[in-house]
Amino acid sequence: MAAPGRLVSLTGGNRNGDSTARGLGVAGLVVGVLGPAAAAFAGLRGRSTGSQAE
């Protein structure tokens, strides 16, 4: 039994996996934001050139 006032880790206290998961999560969020931003930029750029297909 844990002493009163002490936190008990349910995952075994593996911190190496935490930093990897955190890095991948941040990278996923960045890519998730950049995707729609790139699409919007491409859409605006396409409209500004006037789609001059020959």
C-alpha positions as CSV (number, residue, x, y, z in Angstrom):
1,M,0.0,0.0,0.0
2,A,1.3,3.5,-0.9
3,A,2.1,6.0,1.9
4,P,-0.5,8.7,2.3
5,G,0.2,11.8,0.1
6,R,2.3,9.8,-2.4
7,L,1.3,9.5,-6.0
8,V,1.3,6.0,-7.5
9,S,2.1,5.6,-11.2
10,L,-0.3,3.2,-13.0
11,T,2.0,3.0,-16.0
12,G,5.2,2.0,-14.2
13,G,6.8,5.4,-14.5
14,N,8.3,5.0,-18.1
15,R,9.2,8.6,-19.0
16,N,11.1,7.8,-22.3
17,G,7.8,6.8,-24.1
18,D,6.2,10.0,-22.8
19,S,8.6,12.3,-24.5
20,T,8.3,10.3,-27.8
21,A,4.6,10.4,-27.6
22,R,4.6,14.1,-26.8
23,G,6.9,14.8,-29.8
24,L,4.7,12.8,-32.1
25,G,1.6,14.5,-30.8
26,V,3.0,18.0,-31.4
27,A,4.2,17.0,-34.9
28,G,0.7,15.7,-35.7
29,L,-0.9,19.0,-34.5
30,V,1.6,21.0,-36.6
31,V,0.9,19.0,-39.7
32,G,-2.8,19.1,-39.0
33,V,-2.7,22.9,-39.0
34,L,-0.4,23.3,-41.9
35,G,-2.5,21.1,-44.2
36,P,-5.6,23.3,-44.4
37,A,-3.5,26.4,-44.4
38,A,-1.6,25.2,-47.5
39,A,-4.8,24.3,-49.2
40,A,-6.3,27.7,-48.5
41,F,-3.1,29.4,-49.8
42,A,-3.2,27.2,-52.9
43,G,-6.8,28.1,-53.5
44,L,-6.2,31.8,-53.1
45,R,-3.2,31.7,-55.3
46,G,-5.1,29.8,-58.0
47,R,-7.9,32.4,-58.0
48,S,-5.5,35.3,-58.1
49,T,-3.8,34.1,-61.3
50,G,-7.1,33.7,-63.0
51,S,-6.8,30.0,-64.1
52,Q,-5.4,30.7,-67.6
53,A,-5.5,27.2,-69.0
54,E,-4.7,27.0,-72.7
